[in-house]
Amino acid sequence: MNQNLPLSILCLVFFTTSSAQTHRLTGKITNSKMEPLAFASVSVKGTSLSMLSREDGTYEFLLDEGEYQVGVTMVGYHSQIITLVIHKATVQHFILEADEKSLDEVVVKGRWKDRSEEVIREVIKRKEALLTAAGDYSCVVYIKATQQDSTPPSRKKKQLPDSVRARSPGAAFQGMAMAEISLRYDQGSNGRYKEERMGVTRRGNPESLFYQSVSEGDFNLYRNLLQSRVLSEVPFVSPVSYSGLIAYRYKMQKIETINRRKVYTISYRPAALSNTAMTGELKVEDSTWAILEARFTLPSYHVAEYDRFEVIQQYNLVNNKAWLITRQEFNYFSAHGKGKLSGTTIASYQQFELNKQFAPRYFGPEVSATAQEAYERDSSFWNQTRTEPLTIKEVQFIRYKDSIQRVVTSKPYLDSIDRVTNTVTWKKILFAGQNFYFRPRERMWSLPSLVTLFQPLQPGGFRISPTVFYNRVPDSRKVITIFGNISYGFRNKDLNGSLNFYRLYNPFNRGYYTLKLNRDFDFIYSGDAWINMIKRNNIYLDNAVGVGHGLELWNGLYLHTSLDMALRRSISNYKTGSLIDSLFGEILDDNQAVAFDPYNALYGKIQIDYTPAQQYIREPREKIILGSHWPTFYMLWRKGIAGPFNSKVDFDYIENGIRQELKLGTAGISKYHFRTGTFLNRRDLRLVDYQFQRRGDPILFLNPQEAFQSLDSTFPVFKRFYQLNYLHEFNGSIVNKIPVLKKIQLREVAGGGFLYAPERNLRYAEVFAGVERVFKVPFYPLIKFKLGAYVVGSVANQFKNPVQFKIGIMTWDRKRNKWL
């Protein structure tokens, strides 16, 4: 009874809300540029209902049926009142027009007047004109990024004497990296942009250097929100915005006269209500009310990779027309124990062309392009292009790396490296594995270590499985990969094996083809819960040959096809080991292999994925996808082909779906995945080809975009099913408004899902909520993971589930800049 009490309360709240004659009124408040307005006051006249709009500009009320007057007010805008008749769920947006008179208010604190907020209001009043004065424009950007990694090695090595280390020419440059980029940047209206990188040079390990492309972030304080696709999943509120008047607390630090004009230095810090506010100061010139300089730090809570990230900016009057950023400096570091990774990036902007006319279709999905020639620029190019002087250490580092480069690319040195790689040692044989590299043809062969040969937890008991791996990555990036293995089972004296071939023939459009030969154990349902993956009734013997192909037909449209021929056999007559039963016997039921008559199966698969308006970066030999504001639509067709090669299967399965990640500004990120599928033909459908709905995992929190957390069992679906999964990551937009919880640095998530499956006449719904916290991996300051605790509640018409508690873990993917 106590176990079901929380679920009973959940259901009571749900049905009470559904049965009452109340309806949801929602909407969004924006300015005339459709930018969200946070902290606007929204009230329902004649009632006690009122609220401040959220940081993404949204609001929400629950109202009884009837007629209401809803009003919106905000400093700097004309108020609005709209009469609404509520008899169903209603969406009402508000677009507020600017009211410059309301910005003339004076803020008086105590017995003296602090002019800081008054100055900020003057900047806000004129920032639209300051932003549009340049029109569409172009400029040349020079970027210099340096980084120093002092993280100690994970294992101790014999230390050299200090005198020896001091004489080592490369001692001062250990862990140092540097990059220089020269590019032309074009800025259009409505946030459109394009860059062409004309020169790129990198030394050391430049992977974690920040701001090697202008596309990595827009930190212009004149915009309402500052965004960086590589730093944070949420934007930051500008202190020079209407929302900033509520999100920040301002203080006048200094008033000075420079060139006969007053310059105000104003500091700002987050107010209690804001979750995405920064800390810093800016200088504003009197009369023009233009920003001259700015310095601010981003909240480390939202910057996954770094412990501290600082931005320093200079604004100048360009061509006597527009105030634009002419220099930016980014300083960042991440520390752990005795190690520290720190870096500085400087970007200078020159040669502006204002009010430029671009061709109608100039700005498209390609936001950045780099030709091969950009990577081949010589020193004379950089001597002419470089607008920021190099430090003495940077000059020495360049000379050192260039001299080292001449050595490490020489044939004698490369031959010596290859000899070390190809030398057979006991350590490689036992633990690390043995590699053989043939440089002239860029071929790598890899053999396994002895400890990886043994496989004790196989269905037929103990097996030994040697493998071989071949990889070739030429300069053209047309990769060839071959993987093969042979597996011998001692209990059943059987021999299995596989051979897989992969060829990437079009690196830019990801064109590839595959070939596989296989005789091995396979899963009847490979996506099942872990508790079912170790059961023998989920395993059969697969003898198969298959081919596959994939290609991006045009931007955002992908086609994947495959054709497989399989000779499927049951393992019910196999002698089995007892190790799994002894370890998990108490929780494993029906742990016997499924018996079926052997048969042949020829089947194909076609999948089409389309993401409209997909933005990307063009590199000489690859395409880097940035994403799109549109969802991804996909269609999957699986077909069993009867007849050829004595194939018995005959079925058609169709699935359609739509998935999207919605970045809702400071309110967080929403992700949803809707899919529906059905078998159009089931003339001969075998168990291996069923479409399954997987059960929830005990203890572990699954990927909420792919599976349900509390589904009671794994079962097949044959008729059309409908499935929706939803997740929202608040990124602290709720708990960070509570001072005590803000210090703990928790992140809240919530979501749910719905499933309708006709086979069981099942209608299932679940909701979940949880908190997560970010932790560092020891000795690796840039690697972080999130540990979460979640509570899951569900309702269904065919079974009852208690409220469950689960844990989950995610890691930060630095390449994709998201949690996975």
C-alpha positions in Angstrom: 0.0 0.0 0.0 2.8 2.4 0.9 4.5 1.4 -2.3 1.6 2.5 -4.4 0.8 5.7 -2.5 3.1 8.0 -4.6 1.6 6.6 -7.8 -1.9 7.0 -6.5 -1.3 10.7 -5.7 0.2 11.1 -9.2 -2.9 9.6 -10.8 -5.2 11.6 -8.6 -3.6 14.9 -9.6 -3.7 13.8 -13.2 -7.3 12.9 -13.4 -8.5 15.8 -11.2 -6.8 18.2 -13.5 -8.2 16.5 -16.5 -11.8 16.4 -15.2 -12.0 20.0 -13.9 -13.2 22.7 -16.3 -9.9 24.4 -16.5 -7.9 25.2 -19.6 -4.3 26.1 -20.2 -3.4 29.6 -21.5 0.1 29.7 -22.8 2.1 32.0 -25.0 5.4 33.9 -25.6 6.3 37.5 -25.2 8.7 39.0 -27.8 9.8 42.3 -29.1 9.3 43.5 -32.7 12.3 41.5 -33.8 10.7 38.4 -32.4 13.4 38.1 -29.6 12.1 36.7 -26.4 11.5 39.1 -23.5 12.3 37.6 -20.0 10.8 38.9 -16.8 7.8 40.7 -18.3 4.9 41.1 -15.9 1.9 39.1 -17.1 -1.4 39.3 -15.1 -5.0 38.3 -15.5 -7.2 41.3 -14.6 -9.8 40.8 -11.9 -7.9 37.9 -10.4 -4.8 37.3 -8.2 -3.0 35.5 -11.0 0.2 37.1 -12.2 3.7 36.0 -13.1 7.0 37.1 -14.7 7.7 35.6 -18.1 10.4 32.9 -18.1 13.8 33.5 -19.5 12.6 32.3 -23.0 9.7 34.7 -22.9 7.0 32.1 -22.2 4.1 32.3 -19.7 1.4 29.9 -18.6 -1.9 30.1 -16.6 -4.7 27.6 -15.8 -8.0 29.3 -16.1 -11.7 28.3 -15.8 -13.9 28.8 -18.8 -14.9 32.4 -19.2 -13.8 35.8 -20.5 -10.6 37.4 -19.2 -8.4 40.4 -19.8 -4.7 39.5 -19.9 -2.2 42.3 -19.6 1.6 42.5 -20.2 3.9 45.3 -19.0 7.6 45.7 -19.1 10.0 48.6 -18.7 11.0 50.0 -22.1 7.8 48.8 -23.9 4.2 49.9 -24.4 1.8 47.8 -22.2 -0.8 45.5 -23.9 -4.2 44.3 -22.7 -6.1 41.6 -24.7 -9.5 40.2 -24.0 -9.8 36.4 -24.4 -12.6 34.0 -24.2 -11.3 30.7 -22.7 -13.2 27.5 -23.5 -10.3 25.3 -24.6 -6.5 25.2 -24.5 -5.4 28.6 -25.9 -2.2 30.0 -27.2 -1.8 33.8 -27.1 1.5 35.5 -28.0 2.3 39.2 -27.3 4.6 41.4 -29.4 5.6 44.5 -27.5 6.5 47.8 -29.1 9.4 49.8 -27.7 8.6 52.8 -25.6 11.7 55.0 -25.2 10.0 57.3 -22.8 9.7 54.7 -20.1 13.5 54.3 -20.3 13.9 57.9 -19.1 13.1 56.8 -15.5 15.7 57.6 -12.9 16.8 55.0 -10.4 17.5 56.5 -7.0 19.1 54.3 -4.3 19.0 55.6 -0.7 19.9 59.3 -0.5 22.1 59.5 -3.6 21.5 58.7 -7.2 23.4 55.7 -8.7 23.5 56.5 -12.4 24.6 53.0 -13.5 21.1 51.8 -14.5 20.3 55.1 -16.0 23.3 54.8 -18.3 22.4 51.2 -19.2 18.9 52.4 -20.1 20.4 55.0 -22.5 22.5 52.3 -24.2 19.4 50.1 -24.5 17.4 53.0 -26.0 20.0 53.4 -28.8 21.3 49.9 -29.3 18.9 49.1 -32.1 20.4 52.0 -34.1 23.9 51.0 -33.1 23.3 47.5 -34.4 21.7 48.5 -37.7 24.1 51.3 -38.5 26.6 48.9 -40.1 24.0 47.1 -42.3 25.3 44.0 -44.0 29.1 44.1 -43.8 32.4 42.3 -44.3 35.7 42.3 -42.5 38.9 40.4 -42.2 39.5 38.6 -39.0 42.9 37.4 -37.6 42.8 34.8 -34.8 45.7 33.7 -32.6 44.9 30.9 -30.2 47.4 29.5 -27.7 47.1 26.9 -25.0 49.3 25.3 -22.3 48.5 21.9 -20.7 50.4 21.2 -17.5 48.4 18.1 -16.7 50.9 15.5 -15.3 51.1 12.1 -17.0 48.7 9.5 -15.6 51.5 7.1 -14.7 54.8 8.0 -13.0 57.9 8.0 -15.1 61.5 8.4 -14.0 62.1 12.0 -13.5 65.2 13.6 -15.1 67.4 15.9 -13.0 66.4 19.6 -13.1 69.7 20.5 -14.9 68.9 18.1 -17.7 65.4 19.3 -18.1 66.5 22.9 -18.2 68.9 22.1 -21.0 66.2 20.3 -23.0 65.1 22.6 -25.9 61.5 21.4 -25.8 61.0 21.5 -22.0 59.3 24.9 -22.1 56.9 23.8 -24.8 55.6 20.6 -23.4 51.8 20.6 -23.6 51.7 23.8 -25.6 49.5 24.3 -28.7 49.0 27.2 -31.1 46.9 28.1 -34.1 46.6 31.1 -36.4 43.7 31.7 -38.7 43.0 34.4 -41.2 39.5 34.6 -42.6 37.0 36.9 -44.3 33.7 37.3 -42.4 30.4 38.4 -44.0 27.5 39.4 -41.7 24.0 39.6 -43.1 20.6 40.5 -41.7 18.7 38.2 -39.3 21.8 36.7 -37.9 23.0 35.2 -41.2 26.7 34.9 -41.7 29.4 33.2 -43.8 33.2 33.0 -43.4 36.0 31.9 -45.8 39.2 30.9 -44.0 42.1 32.0 -46.2 44.9 30.8 -44.0 45.1 28.1 -41.2 48.2 26.9 -39.4 48.3 24.7 -36.3 51.1 23.5 -34.1 51.0 21.1 -31.2 47.6 19.5 -30.3 45.0 22.2 -31.3 41.9 20.1 -30.8 40.8 21.9 -27.6 41.7 25.4 -28.7 38.7 27.8 -28.5 37.5 30.1 -31.3 39.2 28.7 -34.4 36.1 29.9 -36.4 33.8 32.9 -35.9 30.9 30.3 -36.0 31.9 29.1 -32.6 30.2 32.0 -30.8 28.6 35.5 -30.9 29.4 37.6 -27.9 28.1 41.0 -29.1 26.6 42.7 -26.0 24.2 44.7 -28.2 22.3 41.4 -28.8 19.8 40.3 -26.2 21.4 36.9 -25.9 25.0 35.8 -26.3 25.5 32.3 -27.8 28.3 29.8 -28.3 27.6 26.4 -29.9 30.8 25.0 -28.5 30.8 26.4 -25.0 27.2 26.1 -23.7 23.9 24.5 -24.6 22.1 27.6 -23.4 22.6 31.3 -24.2 23.5 34.1 -21.8 21.4 37.2 -21.1 23.1 40.4 -22.2 23.5 43.1 -19.5 22.5 45.6 -22.2 18.9 44.4 -22.7 15.5 44.8 -21.3 15.7 41.4 -19.7 19.1 42.4 -18.3 17.5 45.2 -16.3 15.9 42.5 -14.2 18.5 39.8 -14.5 21.4 42.0 -13.3 22.4 44.4 -10.5 24.4 47.3 -11.7 26.9 49.5 -9.8 28.8 52.6 -11.0 32.5 52.0 -10.4 34.1 55.0 -11.9 33.4 58.2 -13.9 36.3 59.6 -15.8 36.9 62.1 -18.7 38.7 60.8 -21.8 39.1 63.0 -24.8 36.7 65.6 -23.3 34.0 63.0 -22.9 32.8 61.3 -19.8 33.3 57.5 -19.7 31.3 55.4 -17.2 32.6 52.2 -15.8 29.7 50.0 -14.7 30.0 46.6 -13.0 27.2 44.1 -13.1 26.4 40.8 -11.4 23.5 38.3 -11.5 20.3 39.0 -9.6 18.6 36.2 -7.7 16.1 35.5 -10.5 18.5 34.8 -13.3 20.2 31.5 -14.2 22.2 32.6 -17.2 23.6 36.0 -16.2 27.3 36.9 -16.3 29.6 38.8 -14.1 31.6 41.7 -15.4 32.0 45.4 -16.2 31.7 47.7 -19.2 32.7 51.2 -20.2 30.1 53.4 -21.8 30.8 56.8 -23.5 28.6 59.7 -22.6 26.5 61.3 -25.3 27.0 58.5 -27.9 26.0 55.9 -25.3 28.2 53.4 -27.0 30.1 50.6 -25.3 33.9 51.1 -25.5 35.1 48.1 -23.6 33.7 45.1 -21.8 35.0 42.4 -19.6 32.9 39.5 -18.3 33.0 35.9 -17.2 30.5 33.2 -18.1 28.9 31.2 -15.4 31.0 28.0 -15.0 27.8 26.1 -14.3 26.9 26.3 -18.0 30.4 25.9 -19.5 31.0 22.2 -19.5 34.7 22.1 -20.5 36.2 25.0 -18.4 36.3 26.1 -14.8 36.5 29.8 -15.8 35.9 31.5 -19.1 36.5 35.3 -19.5 35.8 37.6 -22.4 37.5 40.9 -23.0 36.2 43.2 -25.8 37.0 46.5 -27.5 34.4 48.4 -29.5 35.3 51.2 -31.9 33.6 53.6 -34.3 34.2 52.1 -37.7 34.2 54.5 -40.8 32.4 57.1 -38.6 29.2 55.1 -39.0 28.9 52.1 -36.7 30.2 50.9 -33.3 31.6 47.3 -33.8 33.8 44.9 -32.0 37.3 45.3 -33.2 39.1 43.0 -30.8 38.1 40.1 -28.6 40.2 38.1 -26.1 39.1 34.9 -24.6 40.9 33.5 -21.5 40.0 30.1 -20.0 41.3 27.4 -17.9 40.3 24.0 -16.4 42.2 22.6 -13.4 42.3 19.3 -11.6 44.7 18.3 -8.8 48.1 19.4 -9.9 47.2 19.8 -13.5 45.9 22.8 -15.3 44.9 23.5 -18.9 44.8 27.2 -19.8 44.4 29.1 -23.0 44.1 32.5 -24.6 42.6 33.4 -28.0 42.8 36.8 -29.5 40.6 37.8 -32.5 41.1 41.2 -34.2 38.7 42.6 -36.8 39.8 45.0 -39.6 39.2 46.1 -43.1 35.5 46.7 -42.6 33.1 47.2 -45.6 29.8 48.6 -44.3 26.4 48.5 -45.9 27.5 45.9 -48.4 25.2 44.4 -50.9 25.3 40.6 -51.1 23.7 38.5 -53.8 20.1 37.3 -52.9 21.2 33.7 -52.2 24.7 34.4 -50.9 23.9 33.3 -47.4 23.0 29.6 -47.4 23.5 26.4 -45.3 27.3 26.6 -45.8 28.5 29.0 -43.1 32.2 28.3 -43.3 34.5 27.1 -46.0 38.3 26.3 -46.1 40.2 25.3 -49.2 43.3 23.1 -49.1 45.4 26.1 -50.0 44.6 27.7 -46.7 46.6 25.0 -44.9 49.6 25.5 -47.1 50.4 29.2 -46.4 54.0 30.1 -45.9 55.6 32.5 -43.4 55.5 35.4 -45.8 51.7 35.2 -45.8 51.5 35.3 -42.0 54.0 38.1 -41.7 51.6 40.2 -43.9 48.4 39.0 -42.3 49.3 38.9 -38.6 47.7 41.9 -36.8 48.5 40.7 -33.2 52.2 40.6 -32.3 53.6 37.3 -31.2 55.1 37.0 -27.7 58.7 35.9 -27.3 57.6 32.4 -26.2 55.2 32.1 -29.2 58.1 33.0 -31.6 60.3 30.4 -29.9 57.5 27.8 -30.0 56.9 28.4 -33.7 60.7 28.0 -34.5 60.9 24.9 -32.3 57.9 23.3 -33.8 59.0 24.1 -37.3 62.4 22.7 -36.7 60.9 19.6 -35.1 58.5 19.3 -38.0 61.4 19.0 -40.5 62.9 16.3 -38.3 59.8 14.3 -37.6 58.8 14.3 -41.3 62.2 13.1 -42.5 62.4 9.5 -43.7 65.1 8.4 -41.1 62.9 9.6 -38.2 59.7 8.0 -39.6 61.5 4.8 -40.1 62.7 4.8 -36.5 59.2 5.4 -35.2 57.9 2.6 -37.4 60.6 0.3 -36.0 59.4 1.0 -32.5 55.8 0.4 -33.5 56.5 -2.8 -35.3 58.9 -4.3 -32.8 57.3 -7.3 -31.0 57.5 -7.2 -27.2 56.1 -9.4 -24.4 54.2 -6.4 -23.0 52.4 -5.9 -26.4 51.7 -9.6 -26.7 50.3 -10.0 -23.2 48.4 -6.7 -22.7 48.6 -4.0 -25.3 48.2 -5.8 -28.6 50.7 -5.7 -31.5 50.5 -3.2 -34.3 52.3 -3.3 -37.7 52.4 0.0 -39.7 53.5 0.2 -43.3 54.0 3.9 -44.0 54.4 4.0 -47.8 50.9 2.6 -48.2 49.5 4.1 -45.0 48.4 0.7 -43.7 48.0 -0.4 -40.1 47.5 -4.0 -39.0 46.5 -4.8 -35.4 46.6 -8.1 -33.6 45.0 -8.7 -30.2 46.7 -9.2 -26.8 46.5 -12.6 -25.2 44.2 -11.3 -22.4 41.6 -10.3 -24.9 41.5 -13.7 -26.6 39.5 -15.4 -23.8 35.7 -15.1 -23.7 34.2 -16.8 -20.6 30.6 -15.5 -20.8 29.5 -16.9 -24.1 26.2 -18.9 -24.7 28.1 -22.2 -25.2 30.6 -21.6 -22.5 34.3 -20.7 -22.7 35.6 -19.6 -26.1 38.9 -18.3 -27.5 38.6 -15.6 -30.2 41.7 -14.1 -32.0 41.0 -11.0 -34.1 42.7 -8.9 -36.8 42.2 -5.3 -37.7 43.3 -3.5 -40.8 43.0 0.3 -41.3 44.1 2.6 -44.1 43.6 6.4 -43.8 45.2 8.2 -46.8 45.5 11.9 -47.3 42.3 11.8 -49.4 40.4 10.6 -46.2 39.0 7.7 -48.2 39.2 5.2 -45.4 39.4 1.4 -45.7 38.7 -0.7 -42.6 38.7 -4.5 -42.3 37.9 -6.4 -39.2 38.0 -10.2 -38.9 37.9 -12.8 -36.1 37.8 -16.5 -35.5 36.1 -18.0 -32.4 36.5 -21.5 -31.1 34.2 -23.0 -28.4 35.8 -25.7 -26.3 32.5 -27.1 -24.8 30.8 -27.6 -28.2 33.9 -27.8 -30.3 32.4 -25.3 -32.8 34.1 -22.7 -35.0 32.6 -19.2 -35.6 34.0 -16.2 -37.2 33.3 -12.9 -39.1 34.8 -10.6 -41.7 33.7 -7.0 -42.1 34.8 -4.6 -44.8 34.1 -0.8 -44.8 35.1 1.7 -47.5 34.5 5.5 -47.2 34.7 6.5 -50.9 33.2 10.1 -50.5 34.4 11.8 -47.4 32.4 15.0 -48.0 29.0 13.4 -48.5 29.8 10.4 -46.3 29.4 8.0 -49.1 30.4 4.5 -48.0 29.8 0.8 -48.8 30.2 -2.3 -46.6 30.5 -6.0 -47.0 30.2 -8.6 -44.2 30.6 -12.4 -43.8 29.5 -13.7 -40.5 29.0 -16.9 -38.5 28.4 -16.0 -34.9 25.9 -15.7 -32.1 23.5 -12.8 -32.5 20.6 -11.3 -30.5 17.0 -11.9 -31.4 16.4 -8.4 -30.1 19.7 -6.4 -29.9 18.1 -3.4 -28.2 16.6 -5.2 -25.2 17.2 -4.4 -21.6 20.5 -5.6 -20.1 18.8 -8.2 -18.0 17.4 -9.8 -21.2 20.6 -9.5 -23.2 22.3 -12.1 -21.0 19.5 -14.6 -21.4 19.9 -17.5 -23.8 16.4 -17.1 -25.1 17.6 -13.9 -26.8 20.4 -15.5 -28.8 20.5 -17.6 -32.0 23.3 -18.6 -34.5 23.5 -16.3 -37.5 25.3 -17.4 -40.7 25.1 -14.3 -43.0 26.5 -12.4 -45.9 25.5 -8.8 -46.5 26.2 -5.6 -48.4 25.4 -2.0 -47.5 25.6 1.5 -48.9 25.0 5.0 -47.6 25.3 8.5 -49.1 24.1 12.1 -48.6 22.2 12.7 -51.8 22.1 16.5 -51.2 22.4 18.6 -48.1 20.5 17.1 -45.3 19.1 14.1 -47.3 20.7 10.7 -46.5 20.0 7.4 -48.0 21.1 4.1 -46.4 20.4 0.7 -47.9 21.4 -2.9 -47.1 20.8 -6.4 -48.4 21.5 -9.5 -46.2 21.2 -13.3 -46.7 21.1 -15.3 -43.5 21.0 -18.9 -42.6 19.5 -18.8 -39.1 19.9 -21.7 -36.7 18.7 -22.3 -33.1 21.3 -23.0 -30.3 18.8 -25.1 -28.3 21.0 -28.2 -28.9 24.2 -26.4 -27.6 25.9 -27.4 -24.4 25.8 -24.4 -22.2 28.0 -23.2 -19.4 26.9 -22.4 -15.8 28.8 -19.2 -15.1 26.0 -16.8 -16.0 23.4 -19.0 -14.1 25.6 -18.9 -11.0 26.0 -15.1 -11.2 22.4 -14.1 -12.1 20.4 -17.2 -11.5 18.1 -15.5 -9.0 16.9 -12.9 -11.4 17.0 -14.9 -14.7 13.8 -16.7 -15.6 13.3 -18.8 -18.8 17.0 -18.9 -19.4 16.8 -21.5 -22.2 17.5 -21.0 -25.9 14.5 -20.7 -28.3 14.1 -23.8 -30.4 13.1 -23.4 -34.1 13.7 -25.2 -37.4 16.6 -23.8 -39.4 15.7 -21.6 -42.3 17.1 -19.1 -44.8 16.2 -15.4 -44.9 16.9 -12.8 -47.5 16.0 -9.3 -46.4 16.7 -5.7 -47.3 16.4 -2.3 -45.6 16.0 1.2 -46.9 16.2 4.3 -44.7 15.8 7.9 -45.7 16.6 10.8 -43.3 16.0 14.4 -44.2 16.9 17.5 -42.2 15.8 20.7 -44.0 18.2 23.7 -43.9 21.1 21.8 -42.4 24.0 24.1 -41.7 27.5 22.9 -42.2 31.2 23.8 -42.4 33.2 22.8 -45.5 36.7 21.5 -44.9 39.0 20.4 -47.8 38.0 16.7 -47.4 35.1 16.6 -45.0 31.8 18.2 -44.0 31.1 19.2 -40.4 27.4 19.2 -39.6 26.2 22.0 -37.3 22.5 21.2 -37.2 19.3 22.9 -38.2 16.3 24.7 -36.7 14.1 22.1 -38.5 13.4 18.6 -37.3 14.7 15.4 -38.9 12.1 13.3 -40.8 12.9 9.7 -41.5 11.3 6.6 -43.1 12.4 3.0 -42.6 11.4 0.0 -44.8 12.4 -3.5 -43.9 11.4 -6.3 -46.3 11.7 -10.0 -46.1 12.2 -11.4 -49.7 10.8 -14.9 -50.2 12.1 -17.2 -52.9 15.7 -16.5 -53.8 18.3 -18.7 -52.1 15.4 -20.7 -50.6 14.5 -17.7 -48.4 11.4 -18.3 -46.3 10.7 -14.9 -44.9 8.0 -12.7 -46.4 7.1 -9.4 -44.6 7.1 -5.6 -45.0 7.6 -3.3 -42.1 7.3 0.5 -42.4 8.3 3.0 -39.8 8.0 6.8 -39.9 9.4 9.3 -37.4 10.3 12.8 -36.5 13.0 13.9 -34.0 14.3 17.3 -33.0 16.3 19.1 -30.5 14.8 22.5 -29.6 17.1 25.1 -28.0 14.7 27.3 -26.0 17.1 29.9 -25.0 17.7 30.4 -21.3 14.8 28.0 -20.5 16.8 25.0 -21.6 16.7 22.4 -24.3 13.8 20.2 -25.3 14.1 16.9 -27.3 11.3 14.8 -28.7 11.1 11.7 -30.8 7.8 10.6 -32.3 7.5 7.4 -34.3 4.9 5.1 -35.7 5.3 1.7 -37.4 3.4 -1.3 -38.7 3.8 -4.5 -40.6 2.0 -4.1 -44.0 2.6 -7.8 -44.8 3.2 -10.7 -42.4 2.9 -13.7 -44.7 6.0 -15.3 -43.2 7.3 -13.4 -40.2 9.9 -15.1 -38.0 10.9 -14.3 -34.4 14.2 -12.6 -35.4 12.3 -10.1 -37.6 9.8 -9.0 -35.0 9.5 -5.4 -34.0 9.8 -5.1 -30.2 9.1 -2.7 -27.5 11.7 -3.1 -24.8 11.1 -3.2 -21.1 12.7 -0.7 -18.7 16.1 -1.5 -17.2 16.3 -2.3 -13.5 18.2 0.5 -11.7 19.6 2.1 -14.8 18.0 5.2 -16.4 17.8 4.6 -20.2 18.2 7.1 -23.0 14.7 8.7 -22.7 14.6 9.5 -26.4 14.8 5.8 -27.4 13.0 3.8 -24.7 10.6 3.8 -21.8 11.8 3.6 -18.2 9.0 1.6 -16.5 7.5 -0.6 -19.2 6.9 -4.0 -17.5 8.2 -6.4 -20.2 9.6 -6.7 -23.7 6.9 -7.6 -26.2 6.4 -7.7 -30.0 4.2 -5.2 -31.9 2.7 -6.2 -35.3 -0.1 -3.6 -35.8 0.5 0.1 -36.0 1.9 1.5 -32.8 2.4 5.1 -31.8 5.3 6.2 -29.5 6.3 9.6 -28.2 9.3 10.3 -26.0 10.1 13.8 -24.6 12.9 15.2 -22.5 13.5 18.7 -21.3 16.8 19.8 -19.7 16.2 22.9 -17.6 20.0 23.5 -17.2 19.4 25.1 -13.8 16.6 27.5 -14.8 14.6 26.4 -11.7 16.9 25.2 -9.0 19.5 28.0 -9.6 16.9 30.5 -8.5 17.2 28.9 -5.0 20.4 30.2 -3.4 21.2 27.1 -1.4 20.7 24.7 -4.3 22.6 27.0 -6.7 25.8 26.4 -4.7 25.4 22.6 -5.1 25.3 23.2 -8.9 22.5 20.7 -9.6 20.7 20.4 -13.0 17.1 19.5 -13.3 15.5 17.4 -16.0 12.0 16.2 -16.7 10.1 14.4 -19.4 7.8 11.6 -20.3 6.4 9.4 -23.0 3.3 7.7 -24.4 2.8 4.4 -26.1 -0.2 2.9 -27.8 0.2 -0.8 -28.8 -2.9 -2.5 -30.2 -1.6 -6.1 -29.5 -2.0 -5.7 -25.8 -4.6 -3.0 -26.1 -2.0 -1.1 -24.2 -2.1 2.6 -23.4 0.9 3.5 -21.4 2.2 6.8 -20.2 5.1 7.8 -18.0 6.6 10.9 -16.5 10.0 11.3 -14.9 12.0 14.0 -13.2 15.6 14.1 -11.9 18.6 16.0 -10.8 22.1 15.8 -12.2 25.5 17.0 -11.3 28.7 17.4 -13.3 31.9 15.8 -12.2 35.5 15.8 -13.5 37.5 12.7 -14.5 40.7 12.7 -12.5 43.8 13.7 -14.4 41.8 14.7 -17.4 40.6 18.3 -16.9 38.6 18.5 -20.1 36.7 15.2 -19.6 33.6 15.5 -17.5 30.5 13.4 -16.8 27.0 13.9 -15.4 25.7 11.6 -12.6 21.9 11.7 -12.2 19.2 10.4 -9.9 15.7 10.1 -11.2 12.2 9.2 -10.1 9.8 7.6 -12.6 6.0 7.3 -12.4 3.8 5.5 -14.9 0.2 4.7 -15.6 -1.2 1.9 -17.9 -4.4 0.2 -18.6 -2.9 -3.3 -18.5 -0.5 -3.4 -15.6 0.5 -1.4 -12.5 4.0 -0.2 -11.8 5.2 1.4 -8.5 7.2 4.6 -8.6 10.8 3.7 -9.4 14.1 5.3 -8.6 17.0 5.1 -11.0 20.5 6.4 -11.7 22.1 7.4 -14.9 25.4 8.6 -16.2 26.3 10.7 -19.3 29.6 12.1 -20.7 30.4 15.3 -22.4 31.2 14.8 -26.1 33.7 17.4 -27.0 33.3 16.8 -30.7 29.5 17.2 -30.8 29.4 19.7 -27.9 26.6 17.9 -26.1 25.9 15.4 -23.3 25.6 11.8 -24.5 
